[in-house]
């Protein structure tokens, strides 16, 4: 099953309203280049062993650099019982374009 996509602007609205959790699955070094305040950071390679850190009561919006890794993580989460997961289309790169240019691009 492929997780649905959500545009960065919609994801930002949900995050600001406290209606979702933004999960950033990029590597630690990538956070130095660009990051979204309030995001939960768990690198893709650590998801399986840290899955218990994820809330099941709120929607999870998964983000990476451009949307490929986050799609894989979102699909994995759905396969492992998470029911409300969406991939942020275009990742943090699109977030910088659509939501907040101060986030930066790399």
Buried (B, 14 or more C-beta within 10 A) or exposed (E): EEBEBBBBEBBBBBBEEEEBBBBBBBBEEBBEEBBBEEBBBBBBEBBEEEBEEBEEEEBBBBBBBBBEBBBBBBBBBBEEEBEBBBBBBBBBBBBBBBBBEEBBEE
